[in-house]
Amino acid sequence: MLNAESFEASRNHEVNTSRNWYRVVSYKLEEYAEARSYWQPLLQAEPDNDTLNYYVGISFLAEEAPAQAISYLEKVAQTESSVFSNDAHWYQALAYLLNEQEEEAKAILNELSAEGSAYRKQSLEILEEL
């Protein structure tokens, strides 16, 4: 039976779902600043959220703002239980390179060059060039 309370809950769910899609669409359309404007308040409420930290970090990196990207990616990279941990390490290394922090990048790339790493080949290639 539909009552005012269940209608309001349904409406709130639809609004939240719509907002989530808008965030995703903004990111996919490479409107990173706009996407971050939706993510930042959520991140303030959940500062340890690995998904939010990862995408905020990636969005800064995509805008060639590596200094801003590093702290977000580092937080995710240090969370071994995160599904984004390995990818965050990779992008963190790239952010260090773009930020001219070669030694920090090398340390991560050396870790990623280990057997079984998804980024082994790329890490070895970059390490050879450094």
C-alpha positions as CSV (number, residue, x, y, z in Angstrom):
1,M,0.0,0.0,0.0
2,L,1.4,3.4,-1.0
3,N,1.4,5.9,1.7
4,A,3.0,9.3,2.1
5,E,6.0,7.8,3.9
6,S,6.7,5.1,1.3
7,F,6.1,7.6,-1.5
8,E,8.7,10.0,0.0
9,A,11.2,7.2,0.4
10,S,10.7,6.1,-3.2
11,R,11.0,9.7,-4.4
12,N,14.3,10.2,-2.4
13,H,15.7,7.0,-3.9
14,E,14.9,8.2,-7.4
15,V,16.5,11.6,-6.7
16,N,19.6,10.0,-5.3
17,T,19.8,7.5,-8.1
18,S,19.5,10.3,-10.6
19,R,22.2,12.3,-8.9
20,N,24.5,9.2,-8.9
21,W,24.0,8.8,-12.6
22,Y,24.7,12.5,-13.2
23,R,28.0,12.2,-11.3
24,V,29.0,9.2,-13.4
25,V,28.0,10.9,-16.7
26,S,29.9,14.0,-15.7
27,Y,33.0,11.9,-15.1
28,K,32.6,9.9,-18.3
29,L,32.2,13.2,-20.3
30,E,35.5,14.3,-18.8
31,E,33.8,17.0,-16.9
32,Y,36.0,16.3,-13.9
33,A,35.5,19.5,-11.9
34,E,31.8,19.1,-12.1
35,A,32.0,15.4,-11.1
36,R,34.2,16.4,-8.1
37,S,31.6,19.1,-7.1
38,Y,29.3,16.2,-6.4
39,W,31.9,13.8,-4.9
40,Q,33.6,16.3,-2.5
41,P,30.6,16.6,-0.1
42,L,30.2,12.9,-0.1
43,L,33.9,12.5,0.6
44,Q,33.7,15.0,3.5
45,A,31.0,12.7,5.0
46,E,33.0,9.5,4.3
47,P,36.7,10.5,4.2
48,D,37.9,6.9,4.0
49,N,35.6,5.9,1.1
50,D,38.0,4.2,-1.3
51,T,35.8,4.7,-4.4
52,L,35.4,8.4,-3.8
53,N,39.1,8.9,-3.1
54,Y,40.0,6.9,-6.1
55,Y,37.8,8.8,-8.6
56,V,38.7,12.2,-7.1
57,G,42.4,11.4,-7.4
58,I,41.9,10.1,-11.0
59,S,40.0,13.2,-11.9
60,F,42.8,15.5,-10.7
61,L,45.3,13.4,-12.6
62,A,43.2,13.6,-15.8
63,E,43.3,17.3,-15.5
64,E,47.1,17.2,-15.1
65,A,47.0,18.2,-11.5
66,P,49.2,15.5,-10.0
67,A,50.0,17.3,-6.8
68,Q,46.3,17.2,-5.9
69,A,45.8,13.7,-7.1
70,I,48.6,12.1,-5.0
71,S,47.0,12.3,-1.6
72,Y,43.7,10.8,-2.8
73,L,45.4,8.0,-4.6
74,E,47.9,7.3,-1.8
75,K,45.0,6.9,0.6
76,V,43.5,4.2,-1.7
77,A,46.8,2.6,-2.4
78,Q,47.4,2.1,1.3
79,T,44.0,0.4,1.7
80,E,44.9,-3.2,0.7
81,S,41.3,-4.4,1.0
82,S,40.2,-1.9,-1.7
83,V,39.5,-3.2,-5.1
84,F,41.2,0.0,-6.4
85,S,44.4,-0.5,-4.4
86,N,46.6,-1.9,-7.3
87,D,45.3,0.7,-9.8
88,A,45.7,3.5,-7.3
89,H,49.4,2.4,-6.9
90,W,49.8,2.7,-10.7
91,Y,48.2,6.1,-11.0
92,Q,50.0,7.3,-7.9
93,A,53.3,6.4,-9.6
94,L,52.2,8.3,-12.7
95,A,51.2,11.3,-10.6
96,Y,54.6,11.3,-9.0
97,L,56.3,11.2,-12.4
98,L,54.2,14.1,-13.6
99,N,55.0,16.0,-10.4
100,E,58.7,15.4,-10.9
101,Q,59.0,13.2,-7.9
102,E,61.1,10.5,-9.6
103,E,62.3,8.7,-6.5
104,E,58.8,8.2,-5.1
105,A,57.6,7.0,-8.5
106,K,60.5,4.5,-8.8
107,A,59.7,3.0,-5.4
108,I,56.1,2.3,-6.5
109,L,57.1,1.1,-10.0
110,N,59.6,-1.3,-8.4
111,E,56.8,-2.8,-6.4
112,L,54.6,-3.0,-9.4
113,S,57.3,-4.7,-11.5
114,A,57.0,-7.8,-9.4
115,E,55.8,-11.1,-11.0
116,G,52.0,-11.3,-11.2
117,S,51.4,-7.5,-11.1
118,A,48.9,-6.3,-13.7
119,Y,51.3,-3.3,-14.3
120,R,54.5,-5.3,-14.5
121,K,55.3,-4.7,-18.1
122,Q,54.5,-1.0,-18.1
123,S,56.4,-0.5,-14.8
124,L,59.5,-2.2,-16.2
125,E,59.4,-0.1,-19.4
126,I,59.2,3.1,-17.4
127,L,61.9,2.1,-15.0
128,E,64.2,1.4,-18.0
129,E,63.6,4.9,-19.2
130,L,64.3,6.6,-15.8
